[in-house]
Amino acid sequence: MTIPPTTDTVRDPDLLDRPLDTDAAGPVAPEKKSFSLGRLLAWVVTGLIMLVTLFPFYWMVRTAFSNGSTLAANPGSLLPVNFTWGAFQRVLGLSSIEDARAQGGSGASIDFWLALRNSVIISLVITVGQTLFSAMAAYAFSRLVWPGRDLVFGLFLAALMVPPIFTSLPNFLLIKNLGLINTLPGIILPFLFMTPFAVFFLRQFFLGLSREVEEAAKIDGASNVRIFFKLIVPMSSAPITTLAILTFIASWNEYLWPLLVARDASAQPLTLALGIFRSQTPGGSPDWAGLMAMTLLAALPIILLFVAFGRRVVNSIQFSGIK
């Protein structure tokens, strides 16, 4: 009796030797993205947002390179009116009073480099101090165990709801009693230590760090101070750098507090020096070209800083869960 072959044992030698025809169906056409009204609307909205965001900066640049004496006659011009570097020369003290008034300036002058030095000193000292103390406080709230830790952190975090204007008067009285009015330490001191946002920002990142390395360091006899500086800080370089950049920008742009305690030009930062170009000219209008040139020079360091580290700041904020 012969057993018929099953379908699994049937093989066609000609079929096995035949090359696979991959071109029979022709090339695969790339998938075309279908036009969508929603996609078009999204691009239009994005373009409008970019225009609204960037147009004030462009207008500042346009005004800074304009001639102040003819600027009022062409208020709607999108290009600089009688292009000139005169506004920057007035800001940097490179033009005489006669030349400044001939170009529509008020004739007022400032010590730009002194104001720039004050801004750099104030911003750097506040950035270093606030970043250091905030990181230490965040480490205590996230990695150390002590009675009442969560309660103290909740009370500390509640300070986020207190407007800064409410603490201006007590801080002013403190600085006045210490004799620090019209001094750089008087501007720096209230911002030198940690802030609720900075502590919260770093604490959220510290909570996500692995404890195995920290426990191994403790077994080897490392103290909390050594663990903080040798392990936690290197492992948290990204958020700490981000906090330092944000703190530097906030310190550089601070206006209200220096206005209260820095009446003398020797202690005024750039934000206060801008007010000099608001003085009235004989024509009765501010020196808009000089004011915009001063604003552009004051904003330039921050713009370069954010261009260099902007992506790192955004990535670190997203990673830390702060949306």
C-alpha atoms as one frame of an Amber mdcrd trajectory, in Angstrom:
protein
   0.000   0.000   0.000   1.434   3.353  -1.050   0.991   6.400   1.195   0.203
   9.531  -0.834   2.538  12.452  -0.211   1.262  15.259   2.009   1.321  18.906
   1.071   4.320  19.475   3.371   6.473  17.016   1.440   5.626  18.275  -2.043
   8.405  20.375  -3.506   8.749  21.845  -6.980  12.432  22.022  -8.007  11.669
  24.550 -10.733   9.892  26.791  -8.274  12.828  26.716  -5.837  15.356  27.613
  -8.533  13.274  30.452  -9.959  14.506  33.938  -8.832  12.060  36.054  -6.931
  10.631  38.764  -9.138  10.739  41.862  -6.959   9.998  44.304  -9.776   6.745
  42.690 -10.779   4.674  45.084  -8.740   6.801  48.108  -9.693   8.441  50.663
  -7.356   6.574  51.631  -4.219   5.341  55.181  -4.488   6.144  57.416  -1.499
   3.210  58.201   0.658   1.973  61.716   0.039   0.939  63.856   2.943  -2.633
  64.843   2.457  -3.508  68.513   2.649  -5.274  69.351   5.851  -7.037  72.522
   6.834  -5.952  71.938  10.417  -2.293  71.723   9.348  -2.596  74.991   7.431
  -4.286  76.662  10.381  -1.524  75.451  12.708   1.166  76.969  10.470  -0.729
  80.256  10.234  -1.130  80.476  14.009   2.561  79.601  14.513   3.585  82.301
  12.060   1.407  84.886  13.794   2.865  83.986  17.191   6.413  84.329  15.831
   5.523  87.669  14.246   4.000  89.037  17.442   6.993  87.794  19.443   9.793
  89.007  17.165   8.319  92.245  15.822   8.960  94.296  19.019  12.611  93.224
  18.925  12.860  94.202  15.255  11.240  97.559  16.016  13.782  98.145  18.764
  16.641  97.456  16.332  15.031  99.649  13.675  14.633 102.563  16.089  18.156
 102.181  17.497  19.691 102.685  14.044  17.481 105.675  13.191  18.249 109.381
  13.404  16.360 110.765  16.382  15.794 114.192  14.796  13.893 112.749  11.815
  12.368 109.731  13.533   9.157 111.525  14.515   8.529 112.551  10.898   8.476
 108.896   9.758   6.881 106.972  12.625   5.507 104.180  10.448   8.642 103.377
   8.452   9.630  99.714   8.718  13.254 100.532   7.891  15.663 102.687   9.922
  15.053 106.392   9.315  18.300 107.958   8.042  20.468 105.025   9.157  23.115
 106.086  11.661  25.228 104.772  14.537  24.715 107.993  16.463  22.448 106.487
  19.121  25.074 103.899  20.052  27.748 106.593  20.130  25.619 108.606  22.562
  25.080 105.559  24.767  28.786 104.712  24.872  29.758 108.342  25.472  31.576
 108.698  22.147  29.715 111.790  20.901  29.682 115.354  22.174  26.606 117.067
  23.594  26.281 119.180  20.437  26.354 116.127  18.167  23.876 114.316  20.399
  21.381 117.180  20.263  21.859 117.534  16.513  20.735 113.920  16.135  17.667
 114.402  18.309  19.250 113.339  21.583  18.743 115.031  24.921  22.438 115.641
  25.503  22.300 113.462  28.607  25.109 110.982  29.052  25.723 107.943  31.211
  28.712 105.896  32.230  27.712 102.795  30.281  30.722 100.744  31.307  30.149
 101.494  35.007  26.512 100.416  34.737  27.579  97.315  32.813  30.133  96.437
  35.491  27.500  96.827  38.208  25.059  94.577  36.346  27.694  91.890  35.823
  28.790  91.922  39.481  25.226  91.878  40.808  24.083  89.100  38.474  27.130
  86.872  38.983  27.144  87.105  42.789  23.390  86.477  43.037  23.640  83.558
  40.605  26.459  81.834  42.484  24.939  82.364  45.921  21.367  81.504  45.030
  22.320  78.404  43.050  24.584  77.086  45.812  22.179  77.646  48.709  19.173
  76.418  46.714  20.992  73.206  45.787  21.949  72.595  49.414  18.372  73.200
  50.592  16.982  70.952  47.854  19.381  68.193  48.926  18.199  68.491  52.528
  14.538  68.344  51.493  14.951  65.417  49.093  17.753  63.118  50.317  17.987
  63.656  54.078  15.467  62.363  56.619  14.675  64.610  59.577  11.564  65.321
  61.670   9.091  67.738  60.090  10.843  67.774  56.729   7.695  67.655  54.587
   5.893  70.196  56.785   8.766  72.662  56.569   8.973  72.158  52.813   5.236
  72.808  52.460   5.520  76.046  54.425   8.580  77.046  52.419   6.768  76.285
  49.169   3.810  78.416  50.252   6.093  81.431  49.855   5.604  81.055  46.095
   2.143  82.561  46.573   3.524  85.708  48.235   4.063  88.539  45.697   7.610
  89.946  45.824   6.247  93.459  46.344   5.076  92.423  49.826   8.651  91.787
  50.969  10.109  94.963  49.455   9.375  97.205  52.442  10.823  94.843  55.108
  13.900  94.269  52.956  14.317  98.003  52.410  14.155  98.702  56.149  16.703
  95.952  56.775  19.118  97.296  54.160  18.657 100.839  55.467  19.389  99.814
  59.058  22.497  97.978  57.874  23.720 101.125  56.116  23.814  99.476  52.685
  21.768 102.017  50.714  23.491 103.020  47.439  25.827 100.027  47.584  26.124
  96.854  45.546  25.821  94.616  48.654  22.510  96.335  49.391  21.203  95.247
  45.985  22.616  91.731  46.234  21.792  90.707  49.806  17.995  90.091  49.550
  18.509  87.784  46.541  21.664  86.001  47.661  20.018  82.999  49.312  17.606
  80.340  48.076  14.183  81.016  46.606  11.122  78.713  46.789  11.083  78.099
  43.040  14.788  77.256  42.892  14.517  74.792  45.786  11.420  73.158  44.318
  13.017  72.939  40.866  16.146  71.140  42.110  14.296  69.001  44.656  12.170
  67.468  41.897  15.323  66.383  40.094  17.129  65.142  43.209  14.181  62.878
  44.048  14.743  60.984  40.799  18.411  60.198  41.416  19.408  56.636  42.265
  20.143  55.984  45.935  22.472  53.014  45.362  25.524  55.174  44.684  24.721
  57.385  47.670  24.334  54.370  49.976  27.616  52.920  48.714  29.355  56.209
  49.509  27.909  56.179  53.021  29.206  52.637  53.543  32.662  53.893  52.565
  32.380  56.558  55.256  31.517  59.607  53.147  29.731  62.432  54.960  26.613
  64.186  53.677  28.676  67.212  52.677  31.066  65.086  50.627  28.192  63.160
  49.043  26.549  66.430  48.049  29.606  67.960  46.397  31.159  64.767  44.972
  28.038  62.868  43.856  24.849  64.914  43.803  26.254  68.050  42.168  28.057
  66.217  39.301  24.998  64.031  38.669  22.774  67.136  38.572  24.912  69.404
  36.423  22.153  69.933  33.823  19.404  71.279  36.135  21.917  73.237  38.211
  23.229  74.908  35.057  19.666  75.639  33.990  18.869  77.210  37.352  22.026
  79.315  37.164  21.052  80.635  33.721  17.496  81.462  34.796  18.777  83.163
  37.950  21.308  85.214  35.982  18.602  86.395  33.566  16.237  87.337  36.404
  19.004  89.212  38.238  20.080  91.028  35.088  16.509  92.208  34.402  15.703
  93.229  38.000  14.452  96.810  38.131  12.229  97.506  41.149  14.682  96.625
  43.929  17.670  98.575  42.488  15.297 101.503  41.994  14.549 101.499  45.732
  18.075 101.200  47.109  20.399 102.568  44.378  19.923 106.316  44.042  23.563
 107.001  43.204  24.981 106.288  39.736  27.933 104.417  41.245  25.630 101.539
  42.254  23.055 101.612  39.463  22.826  98.667  37.030  21.916  98.957  33.371
  18.188  98.689  34.021  18.276 101.961  35.965  20.692 103.658  33.590  18.068
 103.275  30.868  15.954 105.911  32.593  18.430 108.644  31.730  17.418 108.493
  28.079  13.811 109.162  29.018  14.687 112.732  29.968  12.934 115.326  27.877
  14.659 116.977  24.932  14.078 120.600  23.922  11.563 119.242  21.396   9.532
 117.702  24.203   9.955 114.002  23.353  12.230 111.282  24.767  15.382 110.218
  22.982  13.778 107.099  21.513  16.788 106.173  19.381  19.145 106.394  22.364
  16.691 104.544  24.593  16.349 101.679  22.105  20.115 101.535  21.517  20.698
 101.310  25.264  18.003  98.638  25.571  19.555  96.622  22.758  23.012  96.751
  24.340  21.572  95.799  27.731  19.647  92.858  26.276  22.466  91.587  24.062
  24.289  89.522  26.757  21.035  87.798  27.745  20.152  87.093  24.122  23.561
  85.521  23.474  23.316  83.522  26.701  19.932  82.101  25.814  20.948  81.363
  22.221  23.918  79.372  23.519  22.080  77.476  26.268  18.404  77.752  25.309
  17.997  74.130  24.213  19.685  72.893  27.377  17.337  74.975  29.511  14.220
  73.642  27.774  15.382  70.019  27.905  16.282  70.251  31.586  12.940  71.819
  32.506  11.055  69.089  30.643  13.161  66.358  32.243  12.510  67.761  35.707
   8.772  67.654  35.182   8.249  71.434  35.252   5.930  72.128  32.340
